[in-house]
């Protein structure tokens, strides 16, 4: 079961890039859809969409989406879909977060990133780098990996906040004006 469909996620991502006047290729779209699914699983323990993601040579791919945009090859996708709304209020903020986090990376950089992550590596276990594959990247492997990443990022954020509060308590290093500004 899924909250929405991979098509609606792809349409939202296309709208995001087109509204900013930016281009996006099928390769980049595939990786962003994968990250949306992975992070949703890691944060909410349920799939964002039901369609499977496979561990292809060039990284994670949702096959039906690939077929939809295959005609564009490595060129920018010039399809202009309607921008979807999502009934579940968790979806849009998560996709926006994914686009903020990964949207500036090139397709090749995203491909390299996914090739270093356990969900893709595990699904391709035993295959040579250029072997074709239709192996599914499991929801379980994505959930475990992204749940761990979310906890690591939360721990980093907590350490930063603790350090900032310690600095605030020990503000001997601040000038009087900086101290006033800090307290506003």
N, CA and C atoms as an extended XYZ file, in Angstrom:
552
Properties=species:S:1:pos:R:3:atomname:S:1:resname:S:1:resid:I:1 pbc="F F F"
N         0.850       -1.179        0.000 N   UNK     1
C         0.000        0.000        0.000 CA  UNK     1
C         0.895        1.241        0.000 C   UNK     1
N         0.418        2.310       -0.529 N   UNK     2
C         1.167        3.555       -0.531 CA  UNK     2
C         0.240        4.742       -0.333 C   UNK     2
N         0.801        5.833        0.075 N   UNK     3
C         0.066        7.065        0.332 CA  UNK     3
C        -0.371        7.720       -0.984 C   UNK     3
N         0.506        7.626       -1.974 N   UNK     4
C         0.273        8.257       -3.275 CA  UNK     4
C         0.893        7.359       -4.346 C   UNK     4
N         1.153        7.879       -5.510 N   UNK     5
C         1.776        7.081       -6.577 CA  UNK     5
C         3.127        7.690       -6.955 C   UNK     5
N         3.960        6.872       -7.547 N   UNK     6
C         5.256        7.379       -8.011 CA  UNK     6
C         5.048        8.425       -9.106 C   UNK     6
N         3.968        8.296       -9.889 N   UNK     7
C         3.667        9.297      -10.926 CA  UNK     7
C         3.406       10.672      -10.309 C   UNK     7
N         2.645       10.707       -9.223 N   UNK     8
C         2.356       11.990       -8.581 CA  UNK     8
C         3.621       12.601       -7.962 C   UNK     8
N         4.480       11.750       -7.418 N   UNK     9
C         5.755       12.243       -6.863 CA  UNK     9
C         6.591       12.830       -8.002 C   UNK     9
N         6.667       12.107       -9.121 N   UNK    10
C         7.434       12.589      -10.275 CA  UNK    10
C         6.848       13.899      -10.799 C   UNK    10
N         5.520       13.978      -10.888 N   UNK    11
C         4.880       15.209      -11.366 CA  UNK    11
C         5.217       16.386      -10.454 C   UNK    11
N         5.194       16.159       -9.151 N   UNK    12
C         5.515       17.229       -8.209 CA  UNK    12
C         6.966       17.695       -8.398 C   UNK    12
N         7.872       16.731       -8.549 N   UNK    13
C         9.293       17.066       -8.739 CA  UNK    13
C         9.483       17.840      -10.045 C   UNK    13
N         8.827       17.405      -11.114 N   UNK    14
C         8.912       18.128      -12.389 CA  UNK    14
C         8.401       19.553      -12.235 C   UNK    14
N         7.284       19.723      -11.559 N   UNK    15
C         6.732       21.073      -11.328 CA  UNK    15
C         7.732       21.937      -10.573 C   UNK    15
N         8.341       21.361       -9.551 N   UNK    16
C         9.321       22.076       -8.733 CA  UNK    16
C        10.453       22.617       -9.614 C   UNK    16
N        11.004       21.761      -10.458 N   UNK    17
C        12.119       22.191      -11.307 CA  UNK    17
C        11.664       23.172      -12.383 C   UNK    17
N        10.543       22.896      -13.009 N   UNK    18
C        10.060       23.768      -14.079 CA  UNK    18
C         9.670       25.148      -13.552 C   UNK    18
N         9.091       25.220      -12.358 N   UNK    19
C         8.726       26.517      -11.773 CA  UNK    19
C         9.956       27.375      -11.501 C   UNK    19
N        11.087       26.736      -11.316 N   UNK    20
C        12.340       27.453      -11.052 CA  UNK    20
C        13.143       27.682      -12.327 C   UNK    20
N        12.627       27.212      -13.447 N   UNK    21
C        13.339       27.361      -14.711 CA  UNK    21
C        14.514       26.415      -14.842 C   UNK    21
N        14.533       25.340      -14.049 N   UNK    22
C        15.622       24.365      -14.078 CA  UNK    22
C        15.211       23.135      -14.873 C   UNK    22
N        16.209       22.463      -15.424 N   UNK    23
C        15.986       21.225      -16.162 CA  UNK    23
C        16.189       20.027      -15.252 C   UNK    23
N        15.548       18.930      -15.624 N   UNK    24
C        15.749       17.674      -14.904 CA  UNK    24
C        15.656       16.529      -15.908 C   UNK    24
N        16.601       15.598      -15.806 N   UNK    25
C        16.620       14.428      -16.687 CA  UNK    25
C        15.923       13.256      -16.001 C   UNK    25
N        15.658       12.223      -16.769 N   UNK    26
C        15.064       11.004      -16.221 CA  UNK    26
C        15.970       10.405      -15.149 C   UNK    26
N        17.274       10.403      -15.387 N   UNK    27
C        18.219        9.840      -14.427 CA  UNK    27
C        18.115       10.555      -13.074 C   UNK    27
N        18.098       11.870      -13.100 N   UNK    28
C        18.006       12.633      -11.860 CA  UNK    28
C        16.642       12.432      -11.202 C   UNK    28
N        15.598       12.433      -11.998 N   UNK    29
C        14.252       12.225      -11.460 CA  UNK    29
C        14.159       10.891      -10.737 C   UNK    29
N        14.723        9.847      -11.327 N   UNK    30
C        14.680        8.514      -10.716 CA  UNK    30
C        15.326        8.517       -9.329 C   UNK    30
N        16.454        9.205       -9.215 N   UNK    31
C        17.149        9.218       -7.929 CA  UNK    31
C        16.361       10.010       -6.885 C   UNK    31
N        15.742       11.116       -7.306 N   UNK    32
C        14.957       11.922       -6.368 CA  UNK    32
C        13.706       11.168       -5.909 C   UNK    32
N        13.093       10.411       -6.804 N   UNK    33
C        11.939        9.584       -6.438 CA  UNK    33
C        12.377        8.514       -5.435 C   UNK    33
N        13.538        7.902       -5.674 N   UNK    34
C        14.095        6.920       -4.731 CA  UNK    34
C        14.317        7.552       -3.361 C   UNK    34
N        14.926        8.726       -3.327 N   UNK    35
C        15.181        9.376       -2.035 CA  UNK    35
C        13.876        9.753       -1.336 C   UNK    35
N        12.869       10.154       -2.078 N   UNK    36
C        11.573       10.455       -1.469 CA  UNK    36
C        10.997        9.193       -0.815 C   UNK    36
N        11.041        8.080       -1.535 N   UNK    37
C        10.536        6.821       -0.973 CA  UNK    37
C        11.353        6.400        0.246 C   UNK    37
N        12.669        6.452        0.115 N   UNK    38
C        13.545        6.024        1.208 CA  UNK    38
C        13.348        6.842        2.476 C   UNK    38
N        13.356        8.153        2.347 N   UNK    39
C        13.200        9.014        3.526 CA  UNK    39
C        11.811        8.871        4.132 C   UNK    39
N        10.784        8.704        3.294 N   UNK    40
C         9.439        8.517        3.843 CA  UNK    40
C         9.385        7.221        4.642 C   UNK    40
N         9.949        6.162        4.105 N   UNK    41
C        10.012        4.893        4.838 CA  UNK    41
C        10.799        5.047        6.144 C   UNK    41
N        11.922        5.748        6.077 N   UNK    42
C        12.757        5.918        7.266 CA  UNK    42
C        12.109        6.748        8.358 C   UNK    42
N        11.327        7.724        7.957 N   UNK    43
C        10.698        8.617        8.938 CA  UNK    43
C         9.319        8.143        9.387 C   UNK    43
N         8.590        7.470        8.501 N   UNK    44
C         7.198        7.115        8.808 CA  UNK    44
C         6.922        5.617        8.780 C   UNK    44
N         7.924        4.807        8.447 N   UNK    45
C         7.859        3.339        8.414 CA  UNK    45
C         6.809        2.765        7.463 C   UNK    45
N         6.294        3.558        6.579 N   UNK    46
C         5.359        3.064        5.557 CA  UNK    46
C         5.789        3.641        4.213 C   UNK    46
N         5.473        2.924        3.126 N   UNK    47
C         5.891        3.416        1.810 CA  UNK    47
C         5.100        4.641        1.363 C   UNK    47
N         5.786        5.514        0.684 N   UNK    48
C         5.165        6.691        0.085 CA  UNK    48
C         4.305        6.270       -1.106 C   UNK    48
N         4.796        5.312       -1.884 N   UNK    49
C         4.059        4.770       -3.028 CA  UNK    49
C         4.314        3.270       -3.090 C   UNK    49
N         3.409        2.542       -3.742 N   UNK    50
C         3.492        1.081       -3.747 CA  UNK    50
C         4.417        0.517       -4.819 C   UNK    50
N         4.662        1.258       -5.894 N   UNK    51
C         5.467        0.734       -6.998 CA  UNK    51
C         6.888        0.435       -6.526 C   UNK    51
N         7.435       -0.661       -7.039 N   UNK    52
C         8.773       -1.064       -6.611 CA  UNK    52
C         9.854       -0.208       -7.265 C   UNK    52
N        10.986       -0.175       -6.598 N   UNK    53
C        12.197        0.452       -7.136 CA  UNK    53
C        13.203       -0.669       -7.341 C   UNK    53
N        13.853       -0.654       -8.499 N   UNK    54
C        14.810       -1.702       -8.825 CA  UNK    54
C        16.234       -1.152       -8.826 C   UNK    54
N        17.188       -2.064       -8.618 N   UNK    55
C        18.608       -1.713       -8.555 CA  UNK    55
C        19.250       -1.892       -9.932 C   UNK    55
N        19.089       -0.897      -10.782 N   UNK    56
C        19.662       -0.941      -12.126 CA  UNK    56
C        21.130       -0.522      -12.075 C   UNK    56
N        21.804       -0.702      -13.190 N   UNK    57
C        23.230       -0.360      -13.283 CA  UNK    57
C        23.479        1.095      -12.895 C   UNK    57
N        22.622        2.007      -13.358 N   UNK    58
C        22.822        3.438      -13.108 CA  UNK    58
C        22.199        3.903      -11.795 C   UNK    58
N        21.775        2.952      -10.953 N   UNK    59
C        21.209        3.302       -9.657 CA  UNK    59
C        19.744        2.911       -9.559 C   UNK    59
N        19.088        3.344       -8.486 N   UNK    60
C        17.683        3.000       -8.268 CA  UNK    60
C        16.775        3.574       -9.362 C   UNK    60
N        15.835        2.741       -9.813 N   UNK    61
C        14.909        3.137      -10.877 CA  UNK    61
C        13.520        2.576      -10.574 C   UNK    61
N        12.514        3.392      -10.774 N   UNK    62
C        11.127        2.929      -10.736 CA  UNK    62
C        10.777        2.645      -12.197 C   UNK    62
N        10.663        1.362      -12.586 N   UNK    63
C        10.562        0.989      -14.003 CA  UNK    63
C         9.440        1.670      -14.795 C   UNK    63
N         8.255        1.774      -14.215 N   UNK    64
C         7.163        2.391      -14.963 CA  UNK    64
C         7.444        3.860      -15.239 C   UNK    64
N         8.019        4.557      -14.254 N   UNK    65
C         8.409        5.961      -14.473 CA  UNK    65
C         9.494        6.056      -15.532 C   UNK    65
N        10.431        5.112      -15.486 N   UNK    66
C        11.487        5.111      -16.498 CA  UNK    66
C        10.861        5.019      -17.894 C   UNK    66
N         9.913        4.115      -18.061 N   UNK    67
C         9.255        3.955      -19.369 CA  UNK    67
C         8.516        5.235      -19.763 C   UNK    67
N         7.893        5.870      -18.810 N   UNK    68
C         7.153        7.103      -19.093 CA  UNK    68
C         8.061        8.190      -19.661 C   UNK    68
N         9.288        8.285      -19.144 N   UNK    69
C        10.186        9.372      -19.532 CA  UNK    69
C        11.356        8.932      -20.414 C   UNK    69
N        11.365        7.679      -20.807 N   UNK    70
C        12.459        7.117      -21.605 CA  UNK    70
C        12.702        7.891      -22.898 C   UNK    70
N        11.663        8.409      -23.498 N   UNK    71
C        11.797        9.121      -24.778 CA  UNK    71
C        12.704       10.349      -24.675 C   UNK    71
N        12.910       10.844      -23.462 N   UNK    72
C        13.772       12.023      -23.281 CA  UNK    72
C        15.243       11.650      -23.156 C   UNK    72
N        15.528       10.356      -23.030 N   UNK    73
C        16.885        9.857      -22.877 CA  UNK    73
C        17.588       10.631      -21.752 C   UNK    73
N        18.758       11.209      -22.034 N   UNK    74
C        19.479       11.978      -21.011 CA  UNK    74
C        19.194       13.472      -21.127 C   UNK    74
N        18.267       13.822      -21.988 N   UNK    75
C        17.898       15.221      -22.192 CA  UNK    75
C        16.886       15.666      -21.139 C   UNK    75
N        16.732       16.958      -20.959 N   UNK    76
C        15.747       17.445      -19.987 CA  UNK    76
C        14.335       16.981      -20.346 C   UNK    76
N        13.591       16.646      -19.324 N   UNK    77
C        12.196       16.257      -19.509 CA  UNK    77
C        11.391       17.524      -19.739 C   UNK    77
N        10.726       17.596      -20.888 N   UNK    78
C         9.958       18.816      -21.162 CA  UNK    78
C         8.452       18.605      -21.007 C   UNK    78
N         8.084       17.487      -20.414 N   UNK    79
C         6.678       17.249      -20.081 CA  UNK    79
C         6.288       18.218      -18.955 C   UNK    79
N         5.129       18.824      -19.094 N   UNK    80
C         4.674       19.821      -18.122 CA  UNK    80
C         3.387       19.348      -17.445 C   UNK    80
N         3.505       18.494      -16.425 N   UNK    81
C         2.308       17.943      -15.795 CA  UNK    81
C         1.622       18.965      -14.884 C   UNK    81
N         0.377       18.674      -14.547 N   UNK    82
C        -0.305       19.464      -13.522 CA  UNK    82
C         0.385       19.184      -12.198 C   UNK    82
N         0.556       20.210      -11.406 N   UNK    83
C         1.200       20.034      -10.104 CA  UNK    83
C         0.198       19.420       -9.127 C   UNK    83
N         0.517       18.242       -8.601 N   UNK    84
C        -0.443       17.542       -7.756 CA  UNK    84
C        -0.531       18.110       -6.340 C   UNK    84
N        -1.680       17.890       -5.749 N   UNK    85
C        -1.867       18.117       -4.318 CA  UNK    85
C        -1.851       16.748       -3.663 C   UNK    85
N        -1.491       16.717       -2.394 N   UNK    86
C        -1.442       15.452       -1.674 CA  UNK    86
C        -2.384       15.517       -0.481 C   UNK    86
N        -3.232       14.503       -0.340 N   UNK    87
C        -4.178       14.454        0.775 CA  UNK    87
C        -3.434       14.317        2.099 C   UNK    87
N        -2.368       13.530        2.098 N   UNK    88
C        -1.583       13.326        3.316 CA  UNK    88
C        -0.630       14.504        3.485 C   UNK    88
N        -0.768       15.212        4.570 N   UNK    89
C         0.001       16.445        4.800 CA  UNK    89
C         1.483       16.210        5.079 C   UNK    89
N         1.908       14.955        5.187 N   UNK    90
C         3.332       14.663        5.402 CA  UNK    90
C         4.111       14.657        4.093 C   UNK    90
N         3.419       14.508        2.973 N   UNK    91
C         4.085       14.261        1.693 CA  UNK    91
C         4.817       15.491        1.158 C   UNK    91
N         4.119       16.598        0.994 N   UNK    92
C         4.729       17.783        0.387 CA  UNK    92
C         5.955       18.277        1.173 C   UNK    92
N         5.870       18.417        2.507 N   UNK    93
C         7.073       18.859        3.231 CA  UNK    93
C         8.257       17.902        3.073 C   UNK    93
N         7.956       16.613        3.009 N   UNK    94
C         9.047       15.653        2.841 CA  UNK    94
C         9.690       15.791        1.468 C   UNK    94
N         8.878       15.910        0.426 N   UNK    95
C         9.450       16.049       -0.924 CA  UNK    95
C        10.224       17.363       -1.029 C   UNK    95
N         9.684       18.421       -0.441 N   UNK    96
C        10.418       19.691       -0.443 CA  UNK    96
C        11.766       19.542        0.263 C   UNK    96
N        11.791       18.798        1.363 N   UNK    97
C        13.044       18.537        2.073 CA  UNK    97
C        14.021       17.773        1.179 C   UNK    97
N        13.521       16.752        0.499 N   UNK    98
C        14.364       15.958       -0.419 CA  UNK    98
C        14.939       16.851       -1.511 C   UNK    98
N        14.103       17.722       -2.063 N   UNK    99
C        14.558       18.602       -3.142 CA  UNK    99
C        15.564       19.630       -2.627 C   UNK    99
N        15.390       20.109       -1.401 N   UNK   100
C        16.379       21.008       -0.795 CA  UNK   100
C        17.698       20.266       -0.556 C   UNK   100
N        17.602       19.035       -0.110 N   UNK   101
C        18.780       18.248        0.244 CA  UNK   101
C        19.544       17.747       -0.983 C   UNK   101
N        18.825       17.283       -1.999 N   UNK   102
C        19.460       16.612       -3.136 CA  UNK   102
C        19.281       17.321       -4.482 C   UNK   102
N        18.428       18.311       -4.549 N   UNK   103
C        18.049       18.913       -5.825 CA  UNK   103
C        19.164       19.584       -6.600 C   UNK   103
N        20.196       20.058       -5.917 N   UNK   104
C        21.292       20.744       -6.609 CA  UNK   104
C        22.372       19.791       -7.122 C   UNK   104
N        22.299       18.520       -6.741 N   UNK   105
C        23.285       17.552       -7.232 CA  UNK   105
C        22.990       17.203       -8.687 C   UNK   105
N        24.045       16.920       -9.426 N   UNK   106
C        23.881       16.490      -10.818 CA  UNK   106
C        23.374       15.043      -10.828 C   UNK   106
N        22.828       14.606      -11.958 N   UNK   107
C        22.401       13.208      -12.048 CA  UNK   107
C        23.540       12.226      -11.738 C   UNK   107
N        24.718       12.525      -12.218 N   UNK   108
C        25.869       11.645      -11.989 CA  UNK   108
C        26.260       11.614      -10.514 C   UNK   108
N        26.228       12.763       -9.859 N   UNK   109
C        26.534       12.794       -8.421 CA  UNK   109
C        25.514       11.975       -7.633 C   UNK   109
N        24.245       12.113       -7.990 N   UNK   110
C        23.204       11.338       -7.309 CA  UNK   110
C        23.394        9.839       -7.554 C   UNK   110
N        23.751        9.491       -8.776 N   UNK   111
C        24.015        8.087       -9.102 CA  UNK   111
C        25.139        7.541       -8.232 C   UNK   111
N        26.222        8.289       -8.133 N   UNK   112
C        27.361        7.856       -7.309 CA  UNK   112
C        26.965        7.725       -5.847 C   UNK   112
N        26.141        8.638       -5.357 N   UNK   113
C        25.699        8.571       -3.964 CA  UNK   113
C        24.905        7.290       -3.717 C   UNK   113
N        23.962        6.991       -4.614 N   UNK   114
C        23.139        5.799       -4.405 CA  UNK   114
C        23.964        4.519       -4.501 C   UNK   114
N        25.031        4.552       -5.289 N   UNK   115
C        25.893        3.377       -5.432 CA  UNK   115
C        26.702        3.102       -4.167 C   UNK   115
N        26.750        4.046       -3.247 N   UNK   116
C        27.485        3.866       -1.995 CA  UNK   116
C        26.555        3.523       -0.828 C   UNK   116
N        25.272        3.386       -1.099 N   UNK   117
C        24.298        3.178       -0.035 CA  UNK   117
C        23.846        1.721        0.023 C   UNK   117
N        23.676        1.192        1.235 N   UNK   118
C        23.312       -0.221        1.409 CA  UNK   118
C        22.080       -0.713        0.649 C   UNK   118
N        20.995        0.058        0.512 N   UNK   119
C        19.843       -0.518       -0.207 CA  UNK   119
C        20.183       -0.954       -1.640 C   UNK   119
N        20.911       -0.118       -2.374 N   UNK   120
C        21.278       -0.449       -3.755 CA  UNK   120
C        22.335       -1.551       -3.759 C   UNK   120
N        23.327       -1.429       -2.896 N   UNK   121
C        24.414       -2.421       -2.834 CA  UNK   121
C        23.856       -3.805       -2.511 C   UNK   121
N        22.976       -3.885       -1.515 N   UNK   122
C        22.405       -5.169       -1.096 CA  UNK   122
C        21.575       -5.795       -2.218 C   UNK   122
N        20.777       -4.994       -2.900 N   UNK   123
C        19.935       -5.513       -3.984 CA  UNK   123
C        20.783       -6.043       -5.144 C   UNK   123
N        21.988       -5.521       -5.313 N   UNK   124
C        22.849       -5.939       -6.434 CA  UNK   124
C        23.924       -6.934       -5.999 C   UNK   124
N        23.851       -7.420       -4.793 N   UNK   125
C        24.862       -8.350       -4.276 CA  UNK   125
C        25.078       -9.504       -5.260 C   UNK   125
N        26.347       -9.748       -5.574 N   UNK   126
C        26.705      -10.841       -6.475 CA  UNK   126
C        26.737      -10.452       -7.943 C   UNK   126
N        26.323       -9.228       -8.263 N   UNK   127
C        26.332       -8.784       -9.662 CA  UNK   127
C        27.583       -7.962       -9.947 C   UNK   127
N        28.056       -8.048      -11.169 N   UNK   128
C        29.170       -7.197      -11.601 CA  UNK   128
C        28.632       -5.790      -11.828 C   UNK   128
N        29.506       -4.782      -11.794 N   UNK   129
C        29.038       -3.400      -11.921 CA  UNK   129
C        28.149       -3.112      -13.127 C   UNK   129
N        28.420       -3.750      -14.263 N   UNK   130
C        27.628       -3.464      -15.461 CA  UNK   130
C        26.581       -4.526      -15.783 C   UNK   130
N        26.325       -5.445      -14.848 N   UNK   131
C        25.289       -6.456      -15.051 CA  UNK   131
C        23.908       -5.814      -14.967 C   UNK   131
N        23.057       -6.155      -15.944 N   UNK   132
C        21.662       -5.726      -15.902 CA  UNK   132
C        21.003       -6.352      -14.669 C   UNK   132
N        20.015       -5.672      -14.105 N   UNK   133
C        19.330       -6.206      -12.938 CA  UNK   133
C        17.915       -5.660      -12.857 C   UNK   133
N        17.021       -6.511      -12.415 N   UNK   134
C        15.661       -6.088      -12.078 CA  UNK   134
C        15.374       -6.395      -10.616 C   UNK   134
N        16.447       -6.558       -9.845 N   UNK   135
C        16.293       -6.847       -8.416 CA  UNK   135
C        15.626       -5.666       -7.723 C   UNK   135
N        14.675       -5.987       -6.868 N   UNK   136
C        13.956       -4.961       -6.132 CA  UNK   136
C        14.795       -4.472       -4.954 C   UNK   136
N        14.806       -3.174       -4.771 N   UNK   137
C        15.360       -2.588       -3.552 CA  UNK   137
C        14.204       -2.636       -2.553 C   UNK   137
N        14.349       -3.428       -1.515 N   UNK   138
C        13.225       -3.681       -0.615 CA  UNK   138
C        12.886       -2.475        0.249 C   UNK   138
N        11.613       -2.408        0.606 N   UNK   139
C        11.177       -1.363        1.539 CA  UNK   139
C        11.932       -1.503        2.860 C   UNK   139
N        12.149       -2.747        3.271 N   UNK   140
C        12.852       -2.988        4.538 CA  UNK   140
C        14.263       -2.393        4.505 C   UNK   140
N        14.996       -2.632        3.411 N   UNK   141
C        16.377       -2.122        3.351 CA  UNK   141
C        16.391       -0.595        3.302 C   UNK   141
N        15.436       -0.004        2.577 N   UNK   142
C        15.363        1.467        2.537 CA  UNK   142
C        14.972        2.016        3.904 C   UNK   142
N        13.958        1.405        4.531 N   UNK   143
C        13.503        1.880        5.842 CA  UNK   143
C        14.652        1.845        6.859 C   UNK   143
N        15.359        0.730        6.921 N   UNK   144
C        16.458        0.589        7.881 CA  UNK   144
C        17.550        1.619        7.630 C   UNK   144
N        17.943        1.786        6.376 N   UNK   145
C        19.024        2.723        6.052 CA  UNK   145
C        18.621        4.169        6.358 C   UNK   145
N        17.440        4.583        5.891 N   UNK   146
C        17.041        5.983        6.067 CA  UNK   146
C        16.601        6.286        7.496 C   UNK   146
N        16.113        5.285        8.207 N   UNK   147
C        15.802        5.471        9.620 CA  UNK   147
C        17.103        5.750       10.394 C   UNK   147
N        18.141        4.990       10.069 N   UNK   148
C        19.458        5.198       10.693 CA  UNK   148
C        19.995        6.586       10.346 C   UNK   148
N        19.884        6.974        9.070 N   UNK   149
C        20.342        8.310        8.653 CA  UNK   149
C        19.593        9.417        9.398 C   UNK   149
N        18.286        9.238        9.553 N   UNK   150
C        17.477       10.245       10.248 CA  UNK   150
C        17.922       10.377       11.701 C   UNK   150
N        18.202        9.248       12.345 N   UNK   151
C        18.667        9.283       13.739 CA  UNK   151
C        20.042        9.937       13.838 C   UNK   151
N        20.917        9.649       12.879 N   UNK   152
C        22.250       10.264       12.869 CA  UNK   152
C        22.142       11.782       12.698 C   UNK   152
N        21.282       12.212       11.779 N   UNK   153
C        21.117       13.656       11.556 CA  UNK   153
C        20.498       14.337       12.766 C   UNK   153
N        19.555       13.651       13.417 N   UNK   154
C        18.948       14.206       14.627 CA  UNK   154
C        19.991       14.337       15.739 C   UNK   154
N        20.873       13.340       15.857 N   UNK   155
C        21.923       13.384       16.874 CA  UNK   155
C        22.886       14.544       16.602 C   UNK   155
N        23.235       14.758       15.352 N   UNK   156
C        24.114       15.875       14.990 CA  UNK   156
C        23.437       17.201       15.336 C   UNK   156
N        22.162       17.321       14.968 N   UNK   157
C        21.419       18.542       15.261 CA  UNK   157
C        21.342       18.783       16.774 C   UNK   157
N        21.125       17.722       17.536 N   UNK   158
C        21.072       17.858       19.003 CA  UNK   158
C        22.412       18.305       19.573 C   UNK   158
N        23.516       17.758       19.039 N   UNK   159
C        24.849       18.174       19.514 CA  UNK   159
C        25.107       19.645       19.184 C   UNK   159
N        24.676       20.084       18.020 N   UNK   160
C        24.851       21.491       17.646 CA  UNK   160
C        24.049       22.384       18.588 C   UNK   160
N        22.800       22.008       18.846 N   UNK   161
C        21.957       22.810       19.745 CA  UNK   161
C        22.537       22.842       21.157 C   UNK   161
N        23.068       21.716       21.626 N   UNK   162
C        23.695       21.662       22.946 CA  UNK   162
C        24.908       22.584       22.985 C   UNK   162
N        25.725       22.518       21.950 N   UNK   163
C        26.920       23.367       21.885 CA  UNK   163
C        26.529       24.847       21.871 C   UNK   163
N        25.502       25.185       21.105 N   UNK   164
C        25.036       26.577       21.069 CA  UNK   164
C        24.522       27.026       22.432 C   UNK   164
N        23.797       26.148       23.115 N   UNK   165
C        23.295       26.532       24.445 CA  UNK   165
C        24.444       26.664       25.436 C   UNK   165
N        25.463       25.810       25.332 N   UNK   166
C        26.645       25.935       26.195 CA  UNK   166
C        27.361       27.255       25.924 C   UNK   166
N        27.458       27.599       24.643 N   UNK   167
C        28.104       28.861       24.287 CA  UNK   167
C        27.299       30.033       24.830 C   UNK   167
N        25.989       29.903       24.807 N   UNK   168
C        25.130       30.976       25.312 CA  UNK   168
C        25.305       31.135       26.825 C   UNK   168
N        25.414       30.014       27.541 N   UNK   169
C        25.595       30.078       28.992 CA  UNK   169
C        26.967       30.640       29.362 C   UNK   169
N        27.947       30.359       28.547 N   UNK   170
C        29.309       30.831       28.786 CA  UNK   170
C        29.623       31.886       27.731 C   UNK   170
N        29.016       33.049       27.881 N   UNK   171
C        29.138       34.059       26.839 CA  UNK   171
C        30.150       35.148       27.175 C   UNK   171
N        31.170       34.775       27.909 N   UNK   172
C        32.216       35.732       28.221 CA  UNK   172
C        32.888       36.257       26.956 C   UNK   172
N        32.843       35.478       25.921 N   UNK   173
C        33.491       35.829       24.667 CA  UNK   173
C        32.671       36.807       23.848 C   UNK   173
N        31.413       37.093       24.272 N   UNK   174
C        30.565       38.025       23.536 CA  UNK   174
C        30.773       39.460       24.014 C   UNK   174
N        30.731       40.378       23.095 N   UNK   175
C        30.720       41.793       23.475 CA  UNK   175
C        29.341       42.108       24.051 C   UNK   175
N        29.187       43.282       24.660 N   UNK   176
C        27.900       43.673       25.234 CA  UNK   176
C        26.811       43.727       24.154 C   UNK   176
N        27.153       44.276       22.970 N   UNK   177
C        26.179       44.367       21.874 CA  UNK   177
C        25.792       42.979       21.361 C   UNK   177
N        26.774       42.088       21.235 N   UNK   178
C        26.482       40.737       20.778 CA  UNK   178
C        25.600       39.999       21.785 C   UNK   178
N        25.865       40.234       23.082 N   UNK   179
C        25.065       39.610       24.128 CA  UNK   179
C        23.613       40.076       24.036 C   UNK   179
N        23.417       41.367       23.818 N   UNK   180
C        22.061       41.902       23.676 CA  UNK   180
C        21.381       41.311       22.441 C   UNK   180
N        22.100       41.229       21.344 N   UNK   181
C        21.541       40.673       20.114 CA  UNK   181
C        21.183       39.195       20.311 C   UNK   181
N        22.025       38.465       21.028 N   UNK   182
C        21.794       37.039       21.282 CA  UNK   182
C        20.489       36.848       22.072 C   UNK   182
N        20.237       37.736       23.000 N   UNK   183
C        19.078       37.597       23.874 CA  UNK   183
C        17.773       38.118       23.264 C   UNK   183
N        17.805       38.700       22.098 N   UNK   184
C        16.573       39.203       21.482 CA  UNK   184
C        15.796       38.113       20.809 C   UNK   184
